[in-house]
Amino acid sequence: MSTELMPGYKQTEVGVIPEDWGVMSLVELAKVRSGITKNSKKEVGNPILVHYLRVANVQDGYLDLSEMSTIQVNLNDIPRYAVLPD
């Protein structure tokens, strides 16, 4: 049984997507590295409160940002751990 797709869309291994999109893995799009280890006993110099991604935020094919946690980090460390486009 085949389902007819709307014009401008195609079927892929991850589901129906626009024809001009491609399917790639996260490692093809970004550098994936571990982040800051949460430690409430360690004092942070030059502190700033920021949102951070937890494992629960990373879903199959998307980031669920509906419930974000915060952590206090050194302002100078932000560029090292930020999620940024290439």
N, CA, C and O atoms as a Maestro MAE file, in Angstrom:
{
 s_m_m2io_version
 :::
 2.0.0
}

f_m_ct {
 s_m_title
 :::
 protein
 m_atom[344] {
  # First column is atom index #
  i_m_mmod_type
  r_m_x_coord
  r_m_y_coord
  r_m_z_coord
  i_m_residue_number
  s_m_chain_name
  s_m_pdb_residue_name
  s_m_pdb_atom_name
  i_m_atomic_number
  :::
  1 25 0.849 -1.183 0.000 1 A "MET " " N  " 7
  2 3 0.000 0.000 0.000 1 A "MET " " CA " 6
  3 2 0.889 1.238 0.000 1 A "MET " " C  " 6
  4 15 1.756 1.376 0.863 1 A "MET " " O  " 8
  5 25 0.685 2.132 -0.949 2 A "SER " " N  " 7
  6 3 1.468 3.361 -0.976 2 A "SER " " CA " 6
  7 2 0.559 4.545 -0.709 2 A "SER " " C  " 6
  8 15 -0.597 4.577 -1.129 2 A "SER " " O  " 8
  9 25 1.107 5.506 -0.007 3 A "THR " " N  " 7
  10 3 0.374 6.719 0.302 3 A "THR " " CA " 6
  11 2 0.832 7.799 -0.655 3 A "THR " " C  " 6
  12 15 2.033 7.985 -0.853 3 A "THR " " O  " 8
  13 25 -0.102 8.510 -1.248 4 A "GLU " " N  " 7
  14 3 0.254 9.584 -2.172 4 A "GLU " " CA " 6
  15 2 0.759 10.781 -1.367 4 A "GLU " " C  " 6
  16 15 0.137 11.204 -0.392 4 A "GLU " " O  " 8
  17 25 1.898 11.311 -1.800 5 A "LEU " " N  " 7
  18 3 2.505 12.445 -1.100 5 A "LEU " " CA " 6
  19 2 2.048 13.755 -1.709 5 A "LEU " " C  " 6
  20 15 1.715 13.824 -2.893 5 A "LEU " " O  " 8
  21 25 2.035 14.786 -0.894 6 A "MET " " N  " 7
  22 3 1.725 16.126 -1.394 6 A "MET " " CA " 6
  23 2 2.841 16.570 -2.333 6 A "MET " " C  " 6
  24 15 3.996 16.193 -2.130 6 A "MET " " O  " 8
  25 25 2.525 17.357 -3.350 7 A "PRO " " N  " 7
  26 3 3.569 17.862 -4.250 7 A "PRO " " CA " 6
  27 2 4.643 18.616 -3.469 7 A "PRO " " C  " 6
  28 15 4.335 19.376 -2.552 7 A "PRO " " O  " 8
  29 25 5.901 18.401 -3.839 8 A "GLY " " N  " 7
  30 3 7.010 19.075 -3.168 8 A "GLY " " CA " 6
  31 2 7.592 18.295 -2.003 8 A "GLY " " C  " 6
  32 15 8.506 18.773 -1.332 8 A "GLY " " O  " 8
  33 25 7.069 17.088 -1.752 9 A "TYR " " N  " 7
  34 3 7.555 16.261 -0.647 9 A "TYR " " CA " 6
  35 2 8.021 14.908 -1.164 9 A "TYR " " C  " 6
  36 15 7.617 14.469 -2.241 9 A "TYR " " O  " 8
  37 25 8.874 14.254 -0.386 10 A "LYS " " N  " 7
  38 3 9.374 12.926 -0.744 10 A "LYS " " CA " 6
  39 2 9.428 12.049 0.500 10 A "LYS " " C  " 6
  40 15 9.515 12.546 1.623 10 A "LYS " " O  " 8
  41 25 9.375 10.747 0.284 11 A "GLN " " N  " 7
  42 3 9.478 9.771 1.369 11 A "GLN " " CA " 6
  43 2 10.947 9.411 1.560 11 A "GLN " " C  " 6
  44 15 11.645 9.142 0.583 11 A "GLN " " O  " 8
  45 25 11.427 9.400 2.806 12 A "THR " " N  " 7
  46 3 12.807 9.020 3.119 12 A "THR " " CA " 6
  47 2 12.797 8.023 4.267 12 A "THR " " C  " 6
  48 15 11.737 7.685 4.795 12 A "THR " " O  " 8
  49 25 13.973 7.556 4.650 13 A "GLU " " N  " 7
  50 3 14.070 6.611 5.765 13 A "GLU " " CA " 6
  51 2 13.655 7.223 7.101 13 A "GLU " " C  " 6
  52 15 13.390 6.496 8.059 13 A "GLU " " O  " 8
  53 25 13.596 8.560 7.173 14 A "VAL " " N  " 7
  54 3 13.163 9.213 8.415 14 A "VAL " " CA " 6
  55 2 11.739 9.750 8.312 14 A "VAL " " C  " 6
  56 15 11.234 10.370 9.248 14 A "VAL " " O  " 8
  57 25 11.104 9.512 7.189 15 A "GLY " " N  " 7
  58 3 9.739 9.980 6.998 15 A "GLY " " CA " 6
  59 2 9.625 10.913 5.804 15 A "GLY " " C  " 6
  60 15 10.534 10.995 4.979 15 A "GLY " " O  " 8
  61 25 8.509 11.611 5.718 16 A "VAL " " N  " 7
  62 3 8.240 12.523 4.609 16 A "VAL " " CA " 6
  63 2 8.890 13.871 4.899 16 A "VAL " " C  " 6
  64 15 8.706 14.451 5.969 16 A "VAL " " O  " 8
  65 25 9.661 14.361 3.911 17 A "ILE " " N  " 7
  66 3 10.353 15.651 4.053 17 A "ILE " " CA " 6
  67 2 10.224 16.433 2.746 17 A "ILE " " C  " 6
  68 15 9.917 15.846 1.709 17 A "ILE " " O  " 8
  69 25 10.454 17.754 2.780 18 A "PRO " " N  " 7
  70 3 10.437 18.532 1.531 18 A "PRO " " CA " 6
  71 2 11.455 17.980 0.527 18 A "PRO " " C  " 6
  72 15 12.512 17.484 0.916 18 A "PRO " " O  " 8
  73 25 11.126 18.071 -0.770 19 A "GLU " " N  " 7
  74 3 11.986 17.516 -1.819 19 A "GLU " " CA " 6
  75 2 13.393 18.086 -1.814 19 A "GLU " " C  " 6
  76 15 14.344 17.384 -2.157 19 A "GLU " " O  " 8
  77 25 13.541 19.356 -1.428 20 A "ASP " " N  " 7
  78 3 14.872 19.979 -1.476 20 A "ASP " " CA " 6
  79 2 15.677 19.763 -0.192 20 A "ASP " " C  " 6
  80 15 16.769 20.316 -0.058 20 A "ASP " " O  " 8
  81 25 15.172 18.984 0.740 21 A "TRP " " N  " 7
  82 3 15.910 18.634 1.952 21 A "TRP " " CA " 6
  83 2 16.655 17.324 1.729 21 A "TRP " " C  " 6
  84 15 16.279 16.518 0.878 21 A "TRP " " O  " 8
  85 25 17.705 17.127 2.496 22 A "GLY " " N  " 7
  86 3 18.417 15.861 2.503 22 A "GLY " " CA " 6
  87 2 18.381 15.258 3.895 22 A "GLY " " C  " 6
  88 15 18.002 15.925 4.858 22 A "GLY " " O  " 8
  89 25 18.772 14.009 4.000 23 A "VAL " " N  " 7
  90 3 18.825 13.325 5.291 23 A "VAL " " CA " 6
  91 2 20.289 13.104 5.639 23 A "VAL " " C  " 6
  92 15 21.042 12.521 4.860 23 A "VAL " " O  " 8
  93 25 20.686 13.577 6.821 24 A "MET " " N  " 7
  94 3 22.063 13.439 7.291 24 A "MET " " CA " 6
  95 2 22.046 13.080 8.765 24 A "MET " " C  " 6
  96 15 21.073 13.350 9.470 24 A "MET " " O  " 8
  97 25 23.120 12.473 9.222 25 A "SER " " N  " 7
  98 3 23.244 12.200 10.655 25 A "SER " " CA " 6
  99 2 23.806 13.439 11.350 25 A "SER " " C  " 6
  100 15 24.401 14.304 10.708 25 A "SER " " O  " 8
  101 25 23.617 13.513 12.645 26 A "LEU " " N  " 7
  102 3 24.084 14.659 13.415 26 A "LEU " " CA " 6
  103 2 25.590 14.852 13.289 26 A "LEU " " C  " 6
  104 15 26.060 15.986 13.212 26 A "LEU " " O  " 8
  105 25 26.346 13.769 13.269 27 A "VAL " " N  " 7
  106 3 27.806 13.895 13.185 27 A "VAL " " CA " 6
  107 2 28.261 14.450 11.840 27 A "VAL " " C  " 6
  108 15 29.380 14.951 11.732 27 A "VAL " " O  " 8
  109 25 27.416 14.371 10.811 28 A "GLU " " N  " 7
  110 3 27.737 14.984 9.524 28 A "GLU " " CA " 6
  111 2 27.504 16.491 9.548 28 A "GLU " " C  " 6
  112 15 28.039 17.217 8.710 28 A "GLU " " O  " 8
  113 25 26.715 16.958 10.497 29 A "LEU " " N  " 7
  114 3 26.340 18.366 10.562 29 A "LEU " " CA " 6
  115 2 27.046 19.151 11.650 29 A "LEU " " C  " 6
  116 15 27.150 20.374 11.561 29 A "LEU " " O  " 8
  117 25 27.532 18.470 12.674 30 A "ALA " " N  " 7
  118 3 28.065 19.186 13.834 30 A "ALA " " CA " 6
  119 2 29.169 18.390 14.507 30 A "ALA " " C  " 6
  120 15 29.284 17.177 14.333 30 A "ALA " " O  " 8
  121 25 29.969 19.097 15.274 31 A "LYS " " N  " 7
  122 3 30.944 18.440 16.139 31 A "LYS " " CA " 6
  123 2 30.213 18.094 17.430 31 A "LYS " " C  " 6
  124 15 29.653 18.970 18.090 31 A "LYS " " O  " 8
  125 25 30.223 16.835 17.779 32 A "VAL " " N  " 7
  126 3 29.538 16.392 18.988 32 A "VAL " " CA " 6
  127 2 30.596 16.110 20.040 32 A "VAL " " C  " 6
  128 15 31.514 15.319 19.823 32 A "VAL " " O  " 8
  129 25 30.452 16.769 21.187 33 A "ARG " " N  " 7
  130 3 31.411 16.551 22.274 33 A "ARG " " CA " 6
  131 2 30.678 16.609 23.601 33 A "ARG " " C  " 6
  132 15 29.545 17.081 23.687 33 A "ARG " " O  " 8
  133 25 31.341 16.123 24.621 34 A "SER " " N  " 7
  134 3 30.721 16.170 25.944 34 A "SER " " CA " 6
  135 2 30.769 17.601 26.454 34 A "SER " " C  " 6
  136 15 31.563 18.418 25.989 34 A "SER " " O  " 8
  137 25 29.923 17.881 27.397 35 A "GLY " " N  " 7
  138 3 29.820 19.241 27.897 35 A "GLY " " CA " 6
  139 2 30.393 19.399 29.286 35 A "GLY " " C  " 6
  140 15 31.349 18.725 29.668 35 A "GLY " " O  " 8
  141 25 29.801 20.285 30.018 36 A "ILE " " N  " 7
  142 3 30.239 20.621 31.367 36 A "ILE " " CA " 6
  143 2 29.689 19.581 32.336 36 A "ILE " " C  " 6
  144 15 28.521 19.205 32.246 36 A "ILE " " O  " 8
  145 25 30.514 19.123 33.249 37 A "THR " " N  " 7
  146 3 30.054 18.225 34.300 37 A "THR " " CA " 6
  147 2 29.430 19.069 35.399 37 A "THR " " C  " 6
  148 15 30.065 19.972 35.943 37 A "THR " " O  " 8
  149 25 28.194 18.769 35.714 38 A "LYS " " N  " 7
  150 3 27.472 19.533 36.723 38 A "LYS " " CA " 6
  151 2 28.005 19.175 38.107 38 A "LYS " " C  " 6
  152 15 27.983 18.011 38.506 38 A "LYS " " O  " 8
  153 25 28.484 20.185 38.837 39 A "ASN " " N  " 7
  154 3 29.049 19.971 40.164 39 A "ASN " " CA " 6
  155 2 28.713 21.186 41.017 39 A "ASN " " C  " 6
  156 15 29.344 22.234 40.874 39 A "ASN " " O  " 8
  157 25 27.734 21.062 41.897 40 A "SER " " N  " 7
  158 3 27.274 22.197 42.694 40 A "SER " " CA " 6
  159 2 28.297 22.655 43.727 40 A "SER " " C  " 6
  160 15 28.181 23.764 44.247 40 A "SER " " O  " 8
  161 25 29.298 21.828 44.038 41 A "LYS " " N  " 7
  162 3 30.289 22.198 45.050 41 A "LYS " " CA " 6
  163 2 31.424 23.037 44.471 41 A "LYS " " C  " 6
  164 15 32.144 23.707 45.211 41 A "LYS " " O  " 8
  165 25 31.582 22.999 43.156 42 A "LYS " " N  " 7
  166 3 32.661 23.746 42.520 42 A "LYS " " CA " 6
  167 2 32.226 25.196 42.310 42 A "LYS " " C  " 6
  168 15 31.162 25.452 41.746 42 A "LYS " " O  " 8
  169 25 33.038 26.130 42.758 43 A "GLU " " N  " 7
  170 3 32.735 27.547 42.588 43 A "GLU " " CA " 6
  171 2 33.109 27.976 41.173 43 A "GLU " " C  " 6
  172 15 34.165 27.608 40.660 43 A "GLU " " O  " 8
  173 25 32.232 28.758 40.553 44 A "VAL " " N  " 7
  174 3 32.444 29.206 39.176 44 A "VAL " " CA " 6
  175 2 32.891 30.658 39.186 44 A "VAL " " C  " 6
  176 15 32.222 31.516 39.761 44 A "VAL " " O  " 8
  177 25 34.036 30.936 38.541 45 A "GLY " " N  " 7
  178 3 34.493 32.312 38.405 45 A "GLY " " CA " 6
  179 2 33.794 32.969 37.226 45 A "GLY " " C  " 6
  180 15 33.477 32.289 36.250 45 A "GLY " " O  " 8
  181 25 33.544 34.274 37.290 46 A "ASN " " N  " 7
  182 3 32.888 35.034 36.221 46 A "ASN " " CA " 6
  183 2 31.590 34.334 35.790 46 A "ASN " " C  " 6
  184 15 31.414 34.030 34.610 46 A "ASN " " O  " 8
  185 25 30.675 34.075 36.753 47 A "PRO " " N  " 7
  186 3 29.514 33.228 36.484 47 A "PRO " " CA " 6
  187 2 28.424 33.882 35.632 47 A "PRO " " C  " 6
  188 15 28.207 35.093 35.680 47 A "PRO " " O  " 8
  189 25 27.751 33.039 34.857 48 A "ILE " " N  " 7
  190 3 26.570 33.434 34.094 48 A "ILE " " CA " 6
  191 2 25.634 32.221 34.076 48 A "ILE " " C  " 6
  192 15 26.094 31.082 33.996 48 A "ILE " " O  " 8
  193 25 24.329 32.466 34.151 49 A "LEU " " N  " 7
  194 3 23.336 31.391 34.145 49 A "LEU " " CA " 6
  195 2 22.875 31.160 32.702 49 A "LEU " " C  " 6
  196 15 22.409 32.091 32.045 49 A "LEU " " O  " 8
  197 25 23.004 29.923 32.205 50 A "VAL " " N  " 7
  198 3 22.630 29.599 30.821 50 A "VAL " " CA " 6
  199 2 21.793 28.320 30.773 50 A "VAL " " C  " 6
  200 15 21.848 27.494 31.684 50 A "VAL " " O  " 8
  201 25 21.020 28.171 29.696 51 A "HIS " " N  " 7
  202 3 20.305 26.921 29.450 51 A "HIS " " CA " 6
  203 2 21.292 25.900 28.912 51 A "HIS " " C  " 6
  204 15 22.285 26.258 28.278 51 A "HIS " " O  " 8
  205 25 21.018 24.634 29.165 52 A "TYR " " N  " 7
  206 3 21.877 23.586 28.610 52 A "TYR " " CA " 6
  207 2 21.029 22.404 28.138 52 A "TYR " " C  " 6
  208 15 19.917 22.184 28.618 52 A "TYR " " O  " 8
  209 25 21.585 21.645 27.180 53 A "LEU " " N  " 7
  210 3 20.902 20.466 26.659 53 A "LEU " " CA " 6
  211 2 21.184 19.264 27.544 53 A "LEU " " C  " 6
  212 15 22.330 18.995 27.906 53 A "LEU " " O  " 8
  213 25 20.129 18.550 27.884 54 A "ARG " " N  " 7
  214 3 20.249 17.284 28.601 54 A "ARG " " CA " 6
  215 2 19.993 16.159 27.607 54 A "ARG " " C  " 6
  216 15 19.512 16.400 26.500 54 A "ARG " " O  " 8
  217 25 20.306 14.960 27.992 55 A "VAL " " N  " 7
  218 3 20.029 13.807 27.135 55 A "VAL " " CA " 6
  219 2 18.544 13.770 26.783 55 A "VAL " " C  " 6
  220 15 18.185 13.423 25.658 55 A "VAL " " O  " 8
  221 25 17.687 14.121 27.726 56 A "ALA " " N  " 7
  222 3 16.239 14.106 27.493 56 A "ALA " " CA " 6
  223 2 15.810 15.109 26.427 56 A "ALA " " C  " 6
  224 15 14.746 14.939 25.833 56 A "ALA " " O  " 8
  225 25 16.596 16.143 26.167 57 A "ASN " " N  " 7
  226 3 16.264 17.124 25.138 57 A "ASN " " CA " 6
  227 2 16.547 16.607 23.726 57 A "ASN " " C  " 6
  228 15 15.956 17.090 22.760 57 A "ASN " " O  " 8
  229 25 17.435 15.641 23.605 58 A "VAL " " N  " 7
  230 3 17.829 15.130 22.287 58 A "VAL " " CA " 6
  231 2 16.922 13.953 21.931 58 A "VAL " " C  " 6
  232 15 17.027 12.868 22.502 58 A "VAL " " O  " 8
  233 25 16.032 14.197 20.974 59 A "GLN " " N  " 7
  234 3 15.066 13.192 20.541 59 A "GLN " " CA " 6
  235 2 15.447 12.667 19.159 59 A "GLN " " C  " 6
  236 15 16.407 13.141 18.550 59 A "GLN " " O  " 8
  237 25 14.705 11.707 18.678 60 A "ASP " " N  " 7
  238 3 14.971 11.107 17.367 60 A "ASP " " CA " 6
  239 2 14.589 12.096 16.271 60 A "ASP " " C  " 6
  240 15 13.418 12.208 15.907 60 A "ASP " " O  " 8
  241 25 15.571 12.804 15.753 61 A "GLY " " N  " 7
  242 3 15.336 13.732 14.653 61 A "GLY " " CA " 6
  243 2 15.099 15.175 15.039 61 A "GLY " " C  " 6
  244 15 14.939 16.020 14.159 61 A "GLY " " O  " 8
  245 25 15.069 15.489 16.326 62 A "TYR " " N  " 7
  246 3 14.847 16.885 16.717 62 A "TYR " " CA " 6
  247 2 15.312 17.122 18.155 62 A "TYR " " C  " 6
  248 15 15.564 16.183 18.910 62 A "TYR " " O  " 8
  249 25 15.416 18.396 18.505 63 A "LEU " " N  " 7
  250 3 15.709 18.790 19.884 63 A "LEU " " CA " 6
  251 2 14.408 19.238 20.533 63 A "LEU " " C  " 6
  252 15 13.728 20.117 20.004 63 A "LEU " " O  " 8
  253 25 14.053 18.656 21.658 64 A "ASP " " N  " 7
  254 3 12.863 19.057 22.408 64 A "ASP " " CA " 6
  255 2 13.293 20.120 23.409 64 A "ASP " " C  " 6
  256 15 13.918 19.814 24.425 64 A "ASP " " O  " 8
  257 25 12.954 21.369 23.117 65 A "LEU " " N  " 7
  258 3 13.373 22.487 23.962 65 A "LEU " " CA " 6
  259 2 12.253 22.977 24.875 65 A "LEU " " C  " 6
  260 15 12.334 24.080 25.415 65 A "LEU " " O  " 8
  261 25 11.207 22.167 25.053 66 A "SER " " N  " 7
  262 3 10.067 22.588 25.868 66 A "SER " " CA " 6
  263 2 10.400 22.659 27.355 66 A "SER " " C  " 6
  264 15 9.782 23.435 28.084 66 A "SER " " O  " 8
  265 25 11.360 21.870 27.815 67 A "GLU " " N  " 7
  266 3 11.777 21.905 29.220 67 A "GLU " " CA " 6
  267 2 13.295 21.998 29.280 67 A "GLU " " C  " 6
  268 15 13.995 20.991 29.164 67 A "GLU " " O  " 8
  269 25 13.795 23.209 29.460 68 A "MET " " N  " 7
  270 3 15.236 23.442 29.495 68 A "MET " " CA " 6
  271 2 15.684 23.687 30.931 68 A "MET " " C  " 6
  272 15 15.009 24.381 31.691 68 A "MET " " O  " 8
  273 25 16.808 23.122 31.291 69 A "SER " " N  " 7
  274 3 17.408 23.344 32.603 69 A "SER " " CA " 6
  275 2 18.472 24.430 32.481 69 A "SER " " C  " 6
  276 15 18.926 24.745 31.380 69 A "SER " " O  " 8
  277 25 18.862 24.996 33.609 70 A "THR " " N  " 7
  278 3 19.905 26.023 33.606 70 A "THR " " CA " 6
  279 2 21.076 25.576 34.470 70 A "THR " " C  " 6
  280 15 20.939 24.742 35.365 70 A "THR " " O  " 8
  281 25 22.227 26.161 34.171 71 A "ILE " " N  " 7
  282 3 23.444 25.874 34.914 71 A "ILE " " CA " 6
  283 2 24.274 27.151 34.958 71 A "ILE " " C  " 6
  284 15 24.220 27.972 34.042 71 A "ILE " " O  " 8
  285 25 25.035 27.307 36.022 72 A "GLN " " N  " 7
  286 3 25.930 28.455 36.142 72 A "GLN " " CA " 6
  287 2 27.307 28.049 35.616 72 A "GLN " " C  " 6
  288 15 27.897 27.072 36.078 72 A "GLN " " O  " 8
  289 25 27.812 28.816 34.642 73 A "VAL " " N  " 7
  290 3 29.112 28.518 34.038 73 A "VAL " " CA " 6
  291 2 29.949 29.788 33.970 73 A "VAL " " C  " 6
  292 15 29.450 30.895 34.171 73 A "VAL " " O  " 8
  293 25 31.220 29.604 33.685 74 A "ASN " " N  " 7
  294 3 32.120 30.734 33.497 74 A "ASN " " CA " 6
  295 2 31.792 31.373 32.152 74 A "ASN " " C  " 6
  296 15 31.695 30.676 31.142 74 A "ASN " " O  " 8
  297 25 31.624 32.680 32.131 75 A "LEU " " N  " 7
  298 3 31.295 33.413 30.913 75 A "LEU " " CA " 6
  299 2 32.297 33.121 29.798 75 A "LEU " " C  " 6
  300 15 31.914 33.041 28.631 75 A "LEU " " O  " 8
  301 25 33.560 32.964 30.140 76 A "ASN " " N  " 7
  302 3 34.597 32.717 29.137 76 A "ASN " " CA " 6
  303 2 34.482 31.333 28.484 76 A "ASN " " C  " 6
  304 15 35.058 31.107 27.420 76 A "ASN " " O  " 8
  305 25 33.744 30.407 29.110 77 A "ASP " " N  " 7
  306 3 33.580 29.056 28.563 77 A "ASP " " CA " 6
  307 2 32.430 28.939 27.562 77 A "ASP " " C  " 6
  308 15 32.305 27.916 26.889 77 A "ASP " " O  " 8
  309 25 31.595 29.962 27.456 78 A "ILE " " N  " 7
  310 3 30.416 29.900 26.588 78 A "ILE " " CA " 6
  311 2 30.761 29.512 25.141 78 A "ILE " " C  " 6
  312 15 30.124 28.603 24.609 78 A "ILE " " O  " 8
  313 25 31.731 30.149 24.483 79 A "PRO " " N  " 7
  314 3 32.018 29.766 23.088 79 A "PRO " " CA " 6
  315 2 32.440 28.301 22.934 79 A "PRO " " C  " 6
  316 15 32.185 27.685 21.899 79 A "PRO " " O  " 8
  317 25 33.066 27.762 23.933 80 A "ARG " " N  " 7
  318 3 33.545 26.374 23.881 80 A "ARG " " CA " 6
  319 2 32.406 25.358 23.899 80 A "ARG " " C  " 6
  320 15 32.518 24.292 23.294 80 A "ARG " " O  " 8
  321 25 31.321 25.677 24.582 81 A "TYR " " N  " 7
  322 3 30.231 24.722 24.761 81 A "TYR " " CA " 6
  323 2 28.940 25.092 24.033 81 A "TYR " " C  " 6
  324 15 27.975 24.329 24.085 81 A "TYR " " O  " 8
  325 25 28.896 26.222 23.367 82 A "ALA " " N  " 7
  326 3 27.665 26.683 22.729 82 A "ALA " " CA " 6
  327 2 27.282 25.800 21.542 82 A "ALA " " C  " 6
  328 15 28.144 25.251 20.855 82 A "ALA " " O  " 8
  329 25 25.986 25.676 21.316 83 A "VAL " " N  " 7
  330 3 25.471 24.995 20.130 83 A "VAL " " CA " 6
  331 2 25.296 26.076 19.075 83 A "VAL " " C  " 6
  332 15 24.408 26.922 19.180 83 A "VAL " " O  " 8
  333 25 26.151 26.043 18.059 84 A "LEU " " N  " 7
  334 3 26.167 27.083 17.032 84 A "LEU " " CA " 6
  335 2 26.159 26.472 15.642 84 A "LEU " " C  " 6
  336 15 26.619 25.347 15.450 84 A "LEU " " O  " 8
  337 25 25.630 27.220 14.662 85 A "PRO " " N  " 7
  338 3 25.741 26.734 13.279 85 A "PRO " " CA " 6
  339 2 27.191 26.778 12.829 85 A "PRO " " C  " 6
  340 15 27.994 27.534 13.375 85 A "PRO " " O  " 8
  341 25 27.520 25.975 11.844 86 A "ASP " " N  " 7
  342 3 28.890 25.906 11.332 86 A "ASP " " CA " 6
  343 2 29.281 27.173 10.594 86 A "ASP " " C  " 6
  344 15 30.403 27.279 10.100 86 A "ASP " " O  " 8
  :::
 }
 m_bond[343] {
  # First column is bond index #
  i_m_from
  i_m_to
  i_m_order
  :::
  1 1 2 1
  2 2 3 1
  3 3 4 2
  4 3 5 1
  5 5 6 1
  6 6 7 1
  7 7 8 2
  8 7 9 1
  9 9 10 1
  10 10 11 1
  11 11 12 2
  12 11 13 1
  13 13 14 1
  14 14 15 1
  15 15 16 2
  16 15 17 1
  17 17 18 1
  18 18 19 1
  19 19 20 2
  20 19 21 1
  21 21 22 1
  22 22 23 1
  23 23 24 2
  24 23 25 1
  25 25 26 1
  26 26 27 1
  27 27 28 2
  28 27 29 1
  29 29 30 1
  30 30 31 1
  31 31 32 2
  32 31 33 1
  33 33 34 1
  34 34 35 1
  35 35 36 2
  36 35 37 1
  37 37 38 1
  38 38 39 1
  39 39 40 2
  40 39 41 1
  41 41 42 1
  42 42 43 1
  43 43 44 2
  44 43 45 1
  45 45 46 1
  46 46 47 1
  47 47 48 2
  48 47 49 1
  49 49 50 1
  50 50 51 1
  51 51 52 2
  52 51 53 1
  53 53 54 1
  54 54 55 1
  55 55 56 2
  56 55 57 1
  57 57 58 1
  58 58 59 1
  59 59 60 2
  60 59 61 1
  61 61 62 1
  62 62 63 1
  63 63 64 2
  64 63 65 1
  65 65 66 1
  66 66 67 1
  67 67 68 2
  68 67 69 1
  69 69 70 1
  70 70 71 1
  71 71 72 2
  72 71 73 1
  73 73 74 1
  74 74 75 1
  75 75 76 2
  76 75 77 1
  77 77 78 1
  78 78 79 1
  79 79 80 2
  80 79 81 1
  81 81 82 1
  82 82 83 1
  83 83 84 2
  84 83 85 1
  85 85 86 1
  86 86 87 1
  87 87 88 2
  88 87 89 1
  89 89 90 1
  90 90 91 1
  91 91 92 2
  92 91 93 1
  93 93 94 1
  94 94 95 1
  95 95 96 2
  96 95 97 1
  97 97 98 1
  98 98 99 1
  99 99 100 2
  100 99 101 1
  101 101 102 1
  102 102 103 1
  103 103 104 2
  104 103 105 1
  105 105 106 1
  106 106 107 1
  107 107 108 2
  108 107 109 1
  109 109 110 1
  110 110 111 1
  111 111 112 2
  112 111 113 1
  113 113 114 1
  114 114 115 1
  115 115 116 2
  116 115 117 1
  117 117 118 1
  118 118 119 1
  119 119 120 2
  120 119 121 1
  121 121 122 1
  122 122 123 1
  123 123 124 2
  124 123 125 1
  125 125 126 1
  126 126 127 1
  127 127 128 2
  128 127 129 1
  129 129 130 1
  130 130 131 1
  131 131 132 2
  132 131 133 1
  133 133 134 1
  134 134 135 1
  135 135 136 2
  136 135 137 1
  137 137 138 1
  138 138 139 1
  139 139 140 2
  140 139 141 1
  141 141 142 1
  142 142 143 1
  143 143 144 2
  144 143 145 1
  145 145 146 1
  146 146 147 1
  147 147 148 2
  148 147 149 1
  149 149 150 1
  150 150 151 1
  151 151 152 2
  152 151 153 1
  153 153 154 1
  154 154 155 1
  155 155 156 2
  156 155 157 1
  157 157 158 1
  158 158 159 1
  159 159 160 2
  160 159 161 1
  161 161 162 1
  162 162 163 1
  163 163 164 2
  164 163 165 1
  165 165 166 1
  166 166 167 1
  167 167 168 2
  168 167 169 1
  169 169 170 1
  170 170 171 1
  171 171 172 2
  172 171 173 1
  173 173 174 1
  174 174 175 1
  175 175 176 2
  176 175 177 1
  177 177 178 1
  178 178 179 1
  179 179 180 2
  180 179 181 1
  181 181 182 1
  182 182 183 1
  183 183 184 2
  184 183 185 1
  185 185 186 1
  186 186 187 1
  187 187 188 2
  188 187 189 1
  189 189 190 1
  190 190 191 1
  191 191 192 2
  192 191 193 1
  193 193 194 1
  194 194 195 1
  195 195 196 2
  196 195 197 1
  197 197 198 1
  198 198 199 1
  199 199 200 2
  200 199 201 1
  201 201 202 1
  202 202 203 1
  203 203 204 2
  204 203 205 1
  205 205 206 1
  206 206 207 1
  207 207 208 2
  208 207 209 1
  209 209 210 1
  210 210 211 1
  211 211 212 2
  212 211 213 1
  213 213 214 1
  214 214 215 1
  215 215 216 2
  216 215 217 1
  217 217 218 1
  218 218 219 1
  219 219 220 2
  220 219 221 1
  221 221 222 1
  222 222 223 1
  223 223 224 2
  224 223 225 1
  225 225 226 1
  226 226 227 1
  227 227 228 2
  228 227 229 1
  229 229 230 1
  230 230 231 1
  231 231 232 2
  232 231 233 1
  233 233 234 1
  234 234 235 1
  235 235 236 2
  236 235 237 1
  237 237 238 1
  238 238 239 1
  239 239 240 2
  240 239 241 1
  241 241 242 1
  242 242 243 1
  243 243 244 2
  244 243 245 1
  245 245 246 1
  246 246 247 1
  247 247 248 2
  248 247 249 1
  249 249 250 1
  250 250 251 1
  251 251 252 2
  252 251 253 1
  253 253 254 1
  254 254 255 1
  255 255 256 2
  256 255 257 1
  257 257 258 1
  258 258 259 1
  259 259 260 2
  260 259 261 1
  261 261 262 1
  262 262 263 1
  263 263 264 2
  264 263 265 1
  265 265 266 1
  266 266 267 1
  267 267 268 2
  268 267 269 1
  269 269 270 1
  270 270 271 1
  271 271 272 2
  272 271 273 1
  273 273 274 1
  274 274 275 1
  275 275 276 2
  276 275 277 1
  277 277 278 1
  278 278 279 1
  279 279 280 2
  280 279 281 1
  281 281 282 1
  282 282 283 1
  283 283 284 2
  284 283 285 1
  285 285 286 1
  286 286 287 1
  287 287 288 2
  288 287 289 1
  289 289 290 1
  290 290 291 1
  291 291 292 2
  292 291 293 1
  293 293 294 1
  294 294 295 1
  295 295 296 2
  296 295 297 1
  297 297 298 1
  298 298 299 1
  299 299 300 2
  300 299 301 1
  301 301 302 1
  302 302 303 1
  303 303 304 2
  304 303 305 1
  305 305 306 1
  306 306 307 1
  307 307 308 2
  308 307 309 1
  309 309 310 1
  310 310 311 1
  311 311 312 2
  312 311 313 1
  313 313 314 1
  314 314 315 1
  315 315 316 2
  316 315 317 1
  317 317 318 1
  318 318 319 1
  319 319 320 2
  320 319 321 1
  321 321 322 1
  322 322 323 1
  323 323 324 2
  324 323 325 1
  325 325 326 1
  326 326 327 1
  327 327 328 2
  328 327 329 1
  329 329 330 1
  330 330 331 1
  331 331 332 2
  332 331 333 1
  333 333 334 1
  334 334 335 1
  335 335 336 2
  336 335 337 1
  337 337 338 1
  338 338 339 1
  339 339 340 2
  340 339 341 1
  341 341 342 1
  342 342 343 1
  343 343 344 2
  :::
 }
}
